[in-house]
Amino acid sequence: RSRSRGGYRRRDHSRSPMSSRRRHVGNRDNPSPSRCLGVFGLSLYTTEKELEKEFGRFGNLEKVQVVLDGHSGRSRGFAFVYFDTEEDAREARDALNGKDLDGKQIRVDYSITKRAHTPTPGMYMGRPTSSSSSRRDYRDDYYGGSRRRSP
C-alpha cells in the first residue's frame, strides 16, 4: 500500500507496464459462447491426452492445453479446450460441467480469457525489503560466513 497525506490508501491497479492490456473480456458468471472452453478444478495429474479423449467425443478439437506452472512444470489445475465449432463446445460444456474427472469435480465454461498472461522474469519471492541491497549471499551459509576471493 502506498501512503498519502490522509493516511493509507489502496492502489486500485497494478503498476506493471503490461497491466493496461486486458486478458479477460465479458462476465465470469455469464460468459459469451465461444469455441474455447475453460476447464477448472482439474487434478494435477490430468493430461492433455485424457482431456482430448473426454472432450473429443463432442466434436473435432483444434487444441487442448493444460496450463502449467512455469517453474515447477506441474499443472495449475485448469486447461483450455478449443473446438472447431461453437456448437460442439456448447454440447461439451453442457455434458461435462460438474462431472468427475480423475476423482475431481470439474467446472467447464466458455473462456473469457483473450490472451495468455505475460510471462514474468524469474520467480517472485515476496515483497522486497528495505535492506535488500545489504542482503547476505545465500552461499554465505554454505561456506560458513562471508566469502573471500582467491588472491
Salt bridges, closest charged atoms under 4 A:
GLU54 OE2 - ARG57 NH2 2.85
GLU62 OE1 - ARG35 NH1 2.76
GLU87 OE2 - ARG90 NH2 2.46
ASP94 OD2 - ARG90 NH1 2.85
ASP94 OD1 - ARG93 NH2 3.34
ASP109 OD1 - ARG93 NH1 3.24
ASP137 OD2 - ARG139 NH2 2.92
ASP137 OD2 - ARG147 NH2 2.76
ASP141 OD1 - ARG136 NH2 2.11
